[in-house]
């Protein structure tokens, strides 16, 4: 499963075809339907960020791409929207809280 998902991310499918590719690829659809968990979300997001952002990318760009991948995975009809959004929020907290707090927090006036 991990190899197929890695190929899917590395091929740029999410940027080009988006969630429709997941829906039409029987294996990917099955993976996301049966095994969608935070660890799978994290793996896909990590691979996606590695592919689209340089290692020197600024945190705001990485946060924006995290929101983008979350939105794309939310569009897959195989799981509840709040599950993907919750995974996205957890990923943001785990990876960007230090940066966000040093810049006024998640919500600044």
Protein Blocks (a to p, Z undefined) as FASTA:
>chain_A
ZZmmmmmmmnommmmnmmmlmmmmmklmmmmmmmgcfklmmmmmmmmmmmmpcfkbcfkl
mmmmmmmmmmmmmmpmkbcfklmmmmmmmmmmmmmmmmmmmnopjbdZZ
